[in-house]
Amino acid sequence: MPHRDEKVSMLGHELELLMGERQRLLQVVGATAALVASLDSSLLPQGAIKSANLVSSSLNALPEETLRDALAAVRAEIEKEVRVRT
């Protein structure tokens, strides 16, 4: 059974790595969503409009639950930073 235990341990480690990566990606997506929501598209330079549309379309294509998780991850990060500063 040592071989099986080793595989289980490796899978557990890989799962932890993937969950950490997911959390970081959720923070990026959440921060991006917050940034896009705060933009006034009429004030964007012409060269940035295409990129902003691409980001907006990508965010809109996400499942609602994923976007909710992403915004929650950013909110938690902002609250953590505020606590550290005070």
C-alpha positions in Angstrom: 0.0 0.0 0.0 2.9 2.5 0.2 2.6 3.1 -3.5 -1.1 3.9 -3.2 -0.4 6.2 -0.2 2.3 8.0 -2.2 -0.2 8.6 -5.1 -2.8 9.9 -2.7 -0.3 12.2 -1.1 0.8 13.5 -4.6 -2.8 14.0 -5.6 -3.5 15.9 -2.4 -0.5 18.1 -3.0 -1.5 18.8 -6.6 -5.0 19.7 -5.5 -3.7 22.2 -2.9 -1.6 23.8 -5.7 -4.6 24.0 -8.0 -6.8 25.5 -5.3 -4.1 28.1 -4.6 -3.9 29.0 -8.3 -7.7 29.1 -8.5 -7.8 31.6 -5.6 -5.2 33.8 -7.3 -7.0 33.7 -10.6 -10.3 34.6 -8.8 -8.5 37.6 -7.3 -7.3 38.7 -10.8 -10.8 38.2 -12.3 -12.5 40.0 -9.4 -10.1 43.0 -9.6 -10.6 43.1 -13.4 -14.4 43.0 -13.1 -14.3 45.8 -10.5 -12.0 47.9 -12.7 -14.2 47.4 -15.8 -17.3 48.3 -13.9 -15.8 51.6 -12.8 -14.7 52.6 -16.3 -16.4 55.3 -18.3 -16.0 53.9 -21.8 -16.5 57.3 -23.4 -13.3 58.5 -21.7 -11.2 55.6 -22.8 -8.5 56.2 -25.5 -9.4 54.7 -28.8 -6.6 52.1 -28.6 -8.0 50.8 -25.3 -11.6 50.3 -26.4 -10.9 47.0 -28.2 -9.1 45.6 -25.2 -11.8 46.8 -22.8 -14.4 45.1 -24.9 -12.5 41.8 -25.0 -12.1 41.9 -21.2 -15.8 42.7 -20.8 -16.9 39.9 -23.1 -14.6 37.5 -21.3 -16.0 38.5 -17.9 -19.6 38.2 -19.2 -18.9 34.7 -20.5 -18.0 33.4 -17.0 -20.6 31.5 -15.0 -22.3 33.7 -12.5 -21.1 31.7 -9.6 -17.5 32.1 -10.7 -17.8 35.8 -11.1 -19.5 36.0 -7.6 -16.5 34.0 -6.1 -14.1 36.3 -7.9 -15.7 39.5 -6.5 -15.8 37.9 -3.1 -12.1 37.1 -3.3 -11.3 40.7 -4.1 -13.5 42.0 -1.4 -11.8 39.7 1.1 -8.4 40.9 -0.1 -9.4 44.6 0.2 -10.8 44.1 3.7 -7.5 42.3 4.7 -5.4 45.3 3.4 -7.6 47.8 5.2 -7.2 45.8 8.5 -3.4 45.8 8.0 -3.3 49.6 7.4 -5.4 50.4 10.5 
